[in-house]
Amino acid sequence: MDVTLGTQTYRVSATARGSQWLAQALRAESGERFGVDVVAPTELEALDRLVHWLEWQFEHAQALDGLQQAERAYHRAMADAAFAVSVDQTGAGGGKASLATLDAARSHLDAVRGRRPSV
């Protein structure tokens, strides 16, 4: 079965290995393996757990990107503040706002990491 997250499509399949099922994901475009292997007692459980991990991984990548963007904005605001003639010119206000955005992005990433599924 195919799973699309953002712009990436994965081919997800499960293979019986004795009494267990092994689920794996391949990038549909290249056929390259992606992510973790999941072992479960049934095919459906193995596939569900792998798809859940893929969804979490996508959310994690988005949260990490959001944090990196917030860090860049904060550093730009701090650089602008260093060269501002007075505090009234983006200095303090821009830095505080970008720091709040940075803290929110960090908190969001921590929350996403806290929901990492066990596989």
Backbone hydrogen bonds, N-H to C=O, Kabsch-Sander energy under -0.5 kcal/mol:
donor,donor_aa,acceptor,acceptor_aa,energy
3,V,10,Y,-2.7
5,L,3,V,-0.5
5,L,8,Q,-2.9
8,Q,5,L,-2.0
10,Y,3,V,-3.2
11,R,26,L,-3.1
12,V,1,M,-3.4
12,V,10,Y,-0.7
13,S,24,Q,-2.2
15,T,22,L,-2.4
17,R,20,Q,-3.7
20,Q,17,R,-1.9
21,W,40,A,-3.1
22,L,15,T,-2.9
23,A,21,W,-0.5
23,A,38,V,-3.2
24,Q,13,S,-2.5
25,A,34,F,-0.6
26,L,11,R,-2.1
27,R,32,E,-3.2
28,A,9,T,-2.8
31,G,27,R,-3.3
34,F,25,A,-2.6
38,V,23,A,-2.2
39,V,119,V,-0.7
40,A,21,W,-2.1
46,A,42,T,-2.3
47,L,43,E,-2.5
48,D,44,L,-2.8
49,R,45,E,-2.6
50,L,46,A,-2.0
51,V,47,L,-2.7
52,H,48,D,-2.4
53,W,49,R,-2.1
54,L,50,L,-2.7
55,E,51,V,-2.4
56,W,52,H,-2.3
57,Q,53,W,-3.0
58,F,54,L,-2.2
59,E,55,E,-2.3
60,H,56,W,-2.9
61,A,57,Q,-2.4
62,Q,58,F,-2.1
63,A,59,E,-2.4
64,L,60,H,-2.6
65,D,61,A,-2.2
66,G,62,Q,-2.4
67,L,63,A,-2.1
68,Q,64,L,-2.3
69,Q,65,D,-2.4
70,A,66,G,-2.2
71,E,67,L,-2.5
72,R,68,Q,-2.1
73,A,69,Q,-2.3
74,Y,70,A,-2.4
75,H,71,E,-2.6
76,R,72,R,-2.4
77,A,73,A,-2.4
78,M,74,Y,-2.4
79,A,75,H,-2.3
80,D,76,R,-2.8
81,A,77,A,-2.4
82,A,78,M,-1.8
83,F,79,A,-1.0
83,F,80,D,-0.6
84,A,80,D,-0.6
84,A,81,A,-0.7
89,Q,86,S,-1.6
90,T,88,D,-1.1
91,G,89,Q,-2.0
92,A,87,V,-0.7
94,G,90,T,-1.7
95,G,90,T,-0.6
95,G,91,G,-1.7
96,K,92,A,-2.4
97,A,93,G,-2.3
98,S,94,G,-2.3
99,L,95,G,-2.1
100,A,96,K,-2.2
101,T,97,A,-2.1
102,L,98,S,-2.3
103,D,99,L,-2.7
104,A,100,A,-2.2
105,A,101,T,-2.3
106,R,102,L,-2.4
107,S,103,D,-2.4
108,H,104,A,-2.4
109,L,105,A,-2.4
110,D,106,R,-2.5
111,A,107,S,-2.3
112,V,108,H,-2.5
113,R,109,L,-2.8
114,G,110,D,-1.9
115,R,111,A,-0.7
115,R,112,V,-1.2
116,R,113,R,-1.4
